[in-house]
Amino acid sequence: MPDDTADKERNEKVYGWVRGRLGTRVGKGECWDLADGALREAGAHSSTTTGKKDDYVWGRRVEVSAVMRGDILQFRNYTVKKTVATKITYADGGTETRDETSSMTRGHHTAIVAANNGAKGLEIFEQNAPEGSPVTQGTLYIKKGVLSTETTQRSVLRDDGKRVLATIVKTTTVQVTGWVRAYRPQAGKK
């Protein structure tokens, strides 16, 4: 049975080291370099595989839903498409709809967990996404389906220049393809 206290301490070292690298490039700037550097600094084993096309193994496999900060994520053919559908219903009965779509692709990629926000996704650290970029922090959605529905009522300015009361319903939906595996860093040799 793994030692939870040792895992948390090791993961905190990984997290702290990576957080301190935000905005910089680690090693040659590859995503692998970021995870490798963090694990080595935390006294943990690096990946057991090193080929450019390998599905890297970064420690003990854990369920993605159970990740904690400092865990390592490995992606393959991973795409997230997020759509925010907005429906505005004006007090006079008129309606307006808008859809905004964004997507993120990680074909073969490695990242480090900054926070597990449950259904709202994971905060991650990564570099080389997009290619050549330094260490950044962002949100990764791991579950597909309706993420949230928000309803607000407020005064809005219509295209015709009139200010009217309206009900605004925003529904965020996420589609996910490909896979992501999660690994808990393991102690290196003493």
C-alpha positions in Angstrom: 0.0 0.0 0.0 1.4 3.4 -1.0 2.4 5.9 1.7 -0.1 8.8 1.3 2.0 11.2 3.3 5.2 10.5 1.2 3.1 10.8 -2.0 1.7 14.2 -1.0 5.1 15.5 0.0 6.7 14.3 -3.2 3.8 15.8 -5.2 4.1 19.1 -3.4 7.8 19.2 -4.4 6.9 18.5 -8.1 4.2 21.2 -8.0 6.4 23.8 -6.3 9.2 23.3 -8.7 7.0 23.5 -11.8 5.1 26.6 -10.4 8.4 28.3 -10.0 9.1 27.8 -13.8 6.0 29.5 -15.1 6.9 31.7 -18.1 10.3 30.0 -18.6 11.5 27.1 -20.8 12.8 24.0 -19.1 15.5 21.9 -20.8 15.1 21.8 -24.6 11.6 23.1 -24.2 9.8 19.8 -24.8 6.9 18.8 -22.6 8.9 15.7 -21.5 11.7 18.0 -20.2 9.3 19.8 -17.8 8.0 16.5 -16.2 11.5 15.0 -16.1 13.0 18.1 -14.4 10.2 18.3 -11.8 10.5 14.6 -10.9 14.2 14.6 -10.6 14.2 17.7 -8.4 11.6 16.0 -6.2 13.7 12.9 -5.8 11.3 10.8 -7.9 11.8 8.5 -10.8 11.5 10.0 -14.3 9.7 8.2 -17.2 10.6 4.6 -17.8 10.4 5.3 -21.6 12.1 8.0 -23.6 11.4 7.5 -27.3 9.7 10.5 -29.0 6.6 8.5 -29.8 6.5 6.3 -26.6 3.5 6.4 -24.2 5.6 7.6 -21.3 5.1 6.0 -17.9 5.8 8.5 -15.1 5.2 6.4 -11.9 2.3 4.5 -10.4 -0.9 4.7 -12.5 -3.9 6.4 -10.8 -7.4 7.2 -12.1 -7.6 10.6 -13.7 -10.5 11.4 -11.5 -8.4 10.9 -8.4 -5.3 13.0 -9.4 -3.8 15.5 -7.0 -1.5 18.3 -7.7 2.0 17.2 -8.7 0.7 14.1 -10.6 1.8 13.7 -14.2 -0.5 13.4 -17.2 0.3 11.6 -20.4 -1.9 12.3 -23.5 -2.5 10.5 -26.8 -4.7 11.9 -29.6 -6.5 14.1 -27.0 -8.9 16.7 -28.2 -11.3 18.8 -26.1 -14.0 20.9 -27.8 -15.8 23.4 -25.6 -19.0 25.1 -26.7 -20.7 27.9 -24.8 -24.3 28.3 -26.1 -25.9 31.6 -25.0 -29.7 32.2 -25.3 -30.9 35.7 -24.5 -34.7 36.1 -23.9 -35.8 39.8 -23.8 -38.7 41.0 -21.7 -40.6 41.8 -24.9 -40.4 38.1 -26.0 -37.5 38.5 -28.5 -34.7 36.0 -28.4 -31.1 35.9 -29.6 -28.7 32.9 -29.6 -24.9 32.7 -29.8 -22.5 29.8 -29.8 -18.8 30.1 -29.1 -16.6 27.1 -29.7 -13.0 26.6 -28.7 -10.8 23.5 -29.0 -7.5 22.1 -27.6 -5.5 19.3 -29.1 -2.7 17.4 -27.4 -1.6 14.6 -29.9 1.3 13.3 -27.8 1.9 15.4 -24.7 2.9 15.4 -21.1 1.6 17.9 -18.4 1.6 18.3 -14.6 -1.5 18.7 -12.4 -1.8 22.0 -10.6 -5.3 21.4 -9.1 -8.2 18.9 -9.5 -11.4 20.9 -9.8 -13.6 17.8 -10.3 -16.2 18.3 -13.0 -14.8 21.7 -13.9 -11.6 20.1 -15.0 -8.0 20.1 -14.1 -5.6 23.0 -13.8 -2.4 21.9 -15.5 1.2 23.1 -16.1 2.6 22.4 -19.5 5.2 23.6 -21.9 5.5 23.3 -25.7 1.8 23.7 -26.2 1.6 25.4 -28.6 5.0 24.3 -29.9 7.9 26.4 -28.6 5.8 27.9 -25.8 7.2 28.3 -22.2 5.7 26.8 -19.1 2.0 27.9 -18.8 -0.9 27.1 -16.6 -4.4 26.4 -18.0 -7.6 24.3 -17.7 -8.0 20.8 -19.1 -11.4 19.2 -19.3 -11.5 15.5 -18.8 -15.2 14.7 -18.7 -17.6 15.1 -21.7 -21.1 16.3 -21.4 -22.8 19.4 -20.1 -20.4 21.2 -17.8 -22.6 23.9 -16.5 -25.8 25.9 -17.1 -26.0 29.4 -15.7 -29.1 31.6 -15.7 -28.9 35.3 -15.0 -31.3 38.2 -15.3 -30.0 41.7 -16.1 -30.4 44.8 -18.1 -28.8 44.5 -21.5 -28.2 46.8 -24.5 -29.8 45.3 -27.6 -28.4 45.8 -31.2 -31.1 48.4 -31.8 -29.7 50.6 -28.9 -32.5 49.9 -26.4 -31.8 48.8 -22.9 -34.1 46.1 -21.8 -34.4 43.4 -19.1 -33.4 40.0 -20.3 -32.9 36.4 -19.1 -29.5 34.9 -20.2 -28.9 31.2 -20.2 -25.4 30.0 -20.8 -24.8 26.3 -21.3 -21.2 25.0 -21.5 -20.8 21.6 -23.2 -17.5 19.6 -23.5 -16.6 16.9 -26.0 -13.5 14.8 -25.4 -11.7 12.3 -27.7 -8.5 10.4 -27.3 -7.0 9.5 -23.9 -5.1 10.8 -20.9 -3.4 8.7 -18.3 -2.4 9.8 -14.8 0.7 8.9 -12.8 1.7 9.4 -9.2 5.4 10.2 -8.9 7.4 7.4 -7.1 10.5 7.7 -4.9 13.8 7.4 -6.7 16.6 5.2 -5.6 18.4 6.2 -2.5 
